[in-house]
Amino acid sequence: MNFIKTELDGVVIVEPRVFEDARGYFFESYNEAEFVANGITNKFVQDNQSKSSYGVVRGLHCQLGEHAQAKLVRVLQGKVLDVAVDIRPGSPTFGKHVAVELSDENKRQLFIPRGFLHGFSVLSDEAVFAYKCDNLYCKDAEFGIRFDDPEIGIDWKVPADKVITSDKDRIAKGLKDVPNNRG
């Protein structure tokens, strides 16, 4: 596996070694020893999967406090723009984001540490998205920021009139509302 650091400390793109032949392909999507050797020591305790159609934007979400989660995300079918936003108090990159295209073709994964919001937009007709979490989900610890918060300025690569999102995501807060925001 190839581990590529991004401009946000702790957010890492993971590219597998893919072995292809006439039968198809094979690759390791997770190998604890390789992740540990590259500084990712999280123990994953929950796997999630979603299916969405073109234009769906899910996010920006995280869990706060003792329920915070690190995630290892990938696309099983289709293509998404995956986004991580730094909301760690006191971080020099607070409010900054990285956006990485993940697809069934490039087989890339993105590791998102605790202290980051996460979201994605679907760029293909549909996408099946899978992610591992290092902490169990807790509804009371949910936190979200609007996907279109102008202070963050994410280009989701979907025209505004084609965006499909949940009511919860549409009325989410702004970056200024992050608990312990450094201002």
Disulfide bonds with the S-S distance in Angstrom:
none
